[in-house]
Amino acid sequence: MKKENQEWKVDCKRYVGFMDVIGFKDMVARKSHEEVGQMLQKMSFMKDILQKIIASPLKKIDKKFEREQRVKSVTFSDSVLFVTKDDSLSDLLVLSSVLEIFQEAAIQRGAPTKGAISFGRLTADFEKSIFYGQPLIDAYLLQDQLHYYGIIVDNEAEARIIDSLRLKQIDESLIKGHFYRLATPLKSGKVQHYNVRLSNLEEEQIEDMYKTVSGSVRKYVDNTIVIYELMNKKSS
């Protein structure tokens, strides 16, 4: 499944993960300039670490895959863009692992994020800081619709998951280990989508977010608790 190691291409089809800090404008209004800067520095440091520690979830069945950097990222103020090296299914799983850890760490640090994964042709020139392509737009627009602190998968990336399962190119247990299909809370209502599975949070960490918001914004916390419990329910 995995191609031999190649140099990173600037322009190719790949997976894109877009993560956005919730309530950043409110954070800037409430906290000092120094506190906001420290928060963003922590997030930047965290994403750099993630790029180096995530190995392929397919390593056991794909002997050609080597432990290498498969995901890169860049920060734009309160948003982080993650891109994969290519369009392989294993890179999609690596990306989901990176985003899951990033999201969990962000919640634990009191800076919850929400995001989306898309797929398509993307130009990612890290040397010239040039990033553009339809999947970036799609991921940004979809995460903006999300109404809980989670990570949703759009139709382009989801189509590749569905096709790979039908063609038996990937074991279903691997998909279930990284993604959870559910009625996803959007601003317009609940819609069936794959979401990245979150599994390493304490309920108290999510509830602590009630301390920072009031009114309608609290619906994000309500929905996050419901989704988290659903993703991690005990099988009877």
C-alpha positions as CSV (number, residue, x, y, z in Angstrom):
1,M,0.0,0.0,0.0
2,K,2.8,2.4,0.9
3,K,5.0,3.8,-1.8
4,E,8.8,3.9,-1.4
5,N,10.1,6.9,0.4
6,Q,10.1,10.0,-1.8
7,E,10.8,13.7,-1.3
8,W,7.9,15.8,-0.3
9,K,6.1,17.2,-3.3
10,V,4.9,20.8,-3.3
11,D,1.9,20.1,-5.5
12,C,0.0,16.8,-5.2
13,K,-3.2,15.1,-4.0
14,R,-3.1,14.8,-0.2
15,Y,-5.1,14.9,3.0
16,V,-5.6,18.2,4.7
17,G,-6.5,18.8,8.4
18,F,-7.6,22.3,9.4
19,M,-7.8,23.1,13.1
20,D,-9.1,26.3,14.6
21,V,-9.0,27.6,18.2
22,I,-12.6,28.3,19.4
23,G,-13.3,31.7,20.9
24,F,-10.0,33.2,19.9
25,K,-11.4,36.7,19.5
26,D,-13.0,36.4,23.0
27,M,-9.7,35.1,24.4
28,V,-7.9,38.1,23.0
29,A,-10.5,40.4,24.6
30,R,-10.4,38.7,28.0
31,K,-6.7,37.8,28.4
32,S,-3.6,39.9,28.3
33,H,-1.5,40.1,25.1
34,E,1.2,38.1,26.8
35,E,-1.2,35.3,27.9
36,V,-2.5,35.0,24.3
37,G,1.0,34.8,23.0
38,Q,2.0,32.1,25.5
39,M,-1.1,30.1,24.6
40,L,-0.2,30.2,20.9
41,Q,3.4,29.3,21.6
42,K,2.3,26.2,23.5
43,M,0.2,25.1,20.6
44,S,3.0,25.7,18.1
45,F,5.4,23.7,20.3
46,M,2.9,20.9,20.6
47,K,2.3,20.5,16.9
48,D,6.1,20.3,16.2
49,I,6.4,17.5,18.7
50,L,3.5,15.6,17.1
51,Q,5.1,15.5,13.7
52,K,8.0,13.5,15.0
53,I,6.4,11.0,17.3
54,I,3.5,9.6,15.2
55,A,4.3,6.4,13.4
56,S,2.1,4.7,10.8
57,P,-0.9,2.8,12.3
58,L,-0.4,0.4,9.4
59,K,3.2,-0.5,10.3
60,K,2.4,-4.0,11.4
61,I,0.8,-5.0,8.1
62,D,2.9,-2.7,5.8
63,K,6.5,-3.6,6.1
64,K,7.6,-1.1,3.5
65,F,6.5,1.8,5.7
66,E,9.3,3.4,7.7
67,R,9.2,5.7,10.6
68,E,9.4,9.1,8.9
69,Q,7.7,12.4,8.8
70,R,4.4,11.9,7.0
71,V,2.6,15.1,8.3
72,K,3.7,18.7,8.2
73,S,2.0,21.7,9.7
74,V,1.9,25.5,9.6
75,T,0.3,28.0,11.9
76,F,-1.8,30.9,10.9
77,S,-2.6,33.0,14.0
78,D,-5.3,30.9,15.7
79,S,-5.4,28.2,13.1
80,V,-3.1,25.2,12.3
81,L,-3.0,23.5,8.9
82,F,-1.8,19.9,8.7
83,V,-1.0,18.3,5.4
84,T,0.1,14.7,4.5
85,K,3.0,13.7,2.3
86,D,0.7,11.9,-0.2
87,D,-2.7,10.4,-0.8
88,S,-2.1,6.9,0.8
89,L,-4.6,5.5,3.3
90,S,-1.9,5.1,5.9
91,D,-1.2,8.8,5.7
92,L,-4.9,9.5,6.4
93,L,-4.6,7.4,9.6
94,V,-1.4,9.1,10.6
95,L,-3.1,12.5,10.1
96,S,-6.1,11.3,12.2
97,S,-3.7,10.3,15.0
98,V,-1.9,13.6,14.9
99,L,-5.2,15.6,15.0
100,E,-6.6,13.5,17.8
101,I,-3.6,14.1,20.1
102,F,-3.5,17.8,19.1
103,Q,-7.2,18.2,19.9
104,E,-6.9,16.4,23.2
105,A,-3.9,18.4,24.3
106,A,-5.6,21.7,23.3
107,I,-8.7,20.8,25.4
108,Q,-6.4,19.9,28.3
109,R,-4.7,23.3,28.1
110,G,-8.0,25.2,28.0
111,A,-7.8,26.2,24.3
112,P,-10.3,23.9,22.7
113,T,-10.2,23.5,18.9
114,K,-12.4,22.1,16.2
115,G,-11.4,20.9,12.8
116,A,-12.0,19.1,9.6
117,I,-10.2,16.7,7.2
118,S,-10.5,17.0,3.5
119,F,-8.8,15.5,0.5
120,G,-7.7,16.8,-2.9
121,R,-4.9,18.6,-4.8
122,L,-3.1,21.0,-2.5
123,T,0.0,23.2,-3.1
124,A,2.0,23.2,0.1
125,D,5.3,25.1,-0.3
126,F,6.7,25.3,3.2
127,E,9.9,27.2,2.0
128,K,7.9,30.0,0.3
129,S,4.9,29.8,2.8
130,I,2.4,29.3,-0.1
131,F,-0.6,27.1,0.7
132,Y,-3.7,26.8,-1.5
133,G,-6.1,24.4,-3.0
134,Q,-9.8,23.3,-2.8
135,P,-9.3,20.9,0.2
136,L,-8.1,23.7,2.3
137,I,-11.2,25.7,1.5
138,D,-13.4,22.7,2.1
139,A,-11.9,21.8,5.4
140,Y,-12.1,25.4,6.6
141,L,-15.8,25.8,5.6
142,L,-16.8,22.4,7.2
143,Q,-15.1,23.0,10.5
144,D,-16.9,26.4,10.7
145,Q,-20.2,24.5,10.6
146,L,-19.1,22.1,13.4
147,H,-20.9,22.6,16.7
148,Y,-18.7,20.7,19.2
149,Y,-15.0,20.4,20.0
150,G,-14.2,17.7,17.5
151,I,-12.8,16.8,14.1
152,I,-15.1,16.0,11.2
153,V,-14.3,14.2,7.9
154,D,-15.7,15.7,4.7
155,N,-17.2,13.9,1.7
156,E,-13.9,13.8,-0.3
157,A,-11.9,12.1,2.5
158,E,-14.9,10.0,3.5
159,A,-15.4,8.7,0.0
160,R,-11.8,7.2,0.1
161,I,-12.6,5.5,3.4
162,I,-15.8,4.0,2.1
163,D,-14.2,2.8,-1.2
164,S,-11.2,1.3,0.6
165,L,-13.5,-0.6,2.9
166,R,-15.6,-1.9,0.0
167,L,-12.5,-3.0,-1.9
168,K,-11.0,-4.5,1.3
169,Q,-7.9,-2.4,0.9
170,I,-7.9,-1.7,4.6
171,D,-9.1,-3.6,7.7
172,E,-12.3,-2.3,9.1
173,S,-10.9,-2.4,12.6
174,L,-8.3,0.1,11.7
175,I,-10.9,2.6,10.5
176,K,-13.0,2.0,13.7
177,G,-9.9,2.6,15.7
178,H,-9.5,6.1,14.2
179,F,-12.9,7.2,13.1
180,Y,-16.5,7.1,14.5
181,R,-19.5,7.6,12.2
182,L,-22.3,9.4,14.0
183,A,-25.0,12.1,13.8
184,T,-22.7,15.0,14.0
185,P,-23.9,18.3,15.6
186,L,-23.6,21.1,13.1
187,K,-24.9,24.6,13.5
188,S,-27.8,23.7,11.1
189,G,-28.6,20.4,12.9
190,K,-27.3,16.8,13.2
191,V,-25.8,15.2,10.0
192,Q,-24.2,11.8,9.6
193,H,-20.4,12.1,9.2
194,Y,-17.2,10.3,10.1
195,N,-15.4,12.0,13.0
196,V,-12.0,11.5,14.4
197,R,-12.3,9.4,17.5
198,L,-11.3,11.1,20.8
199,S,-10.5,8.7,23.6
200,N,-7.9,10.1,26.0
201,L,-9.8,12.9,27.9
202,E,-11.2,13.0,31.4
203,E,-14.8,14.2,31.6
204,E,-13.6,16.8,34.2
205,Q,-11.3,18.3,31.6
206,I,-14.2,18.9,29.3
207,E,-16.5,20.2,32.1
208,D,-13.8,22.7,33.0
209,M,-14.6,24.5,29.8
210,Y,-17.9,25.6,31.4
211,K,-15.8,27.9,33.5
212,T,-14.9,30.0,30.5
213,V,-18.1,30.4,28.6
214,S,-21.8,31.4,29.1
215,G,-25.0,31.4,27.1
216,S,-25.3,29.8,23.7
217,V,-21.6,29.1,23.4
218,R,-22.0,26.5,26.2
219,K,-23.7,24.3,23.6
220,Y,-20.3,23.4,22.3
221,V,-19.4,21.9,25.7
222,D,-22.8,20.1,26.0
223,N,-22.3,18.5,22.6
224,T,-18.7,17.6,23.2
225,I,-19.6,15.7,26.4
226,V,-22.4,13.8,24.6
227,I,-20.2,12.9,21.6
228,Y,-17.3,11.9,23.8
229,E,-19.5,9.6,25.9
230,L,-20.9,8.1,22.7
231,M,-17.5,7.4,21.2
232,N,-16.3,5.7,24.3
233,K,-19.3,3.9,25.5
234,K,-18.7,0.5,27.1
235,S,-20.0,-2.4,25.0
236,S,-22.3,-4.5,27.0
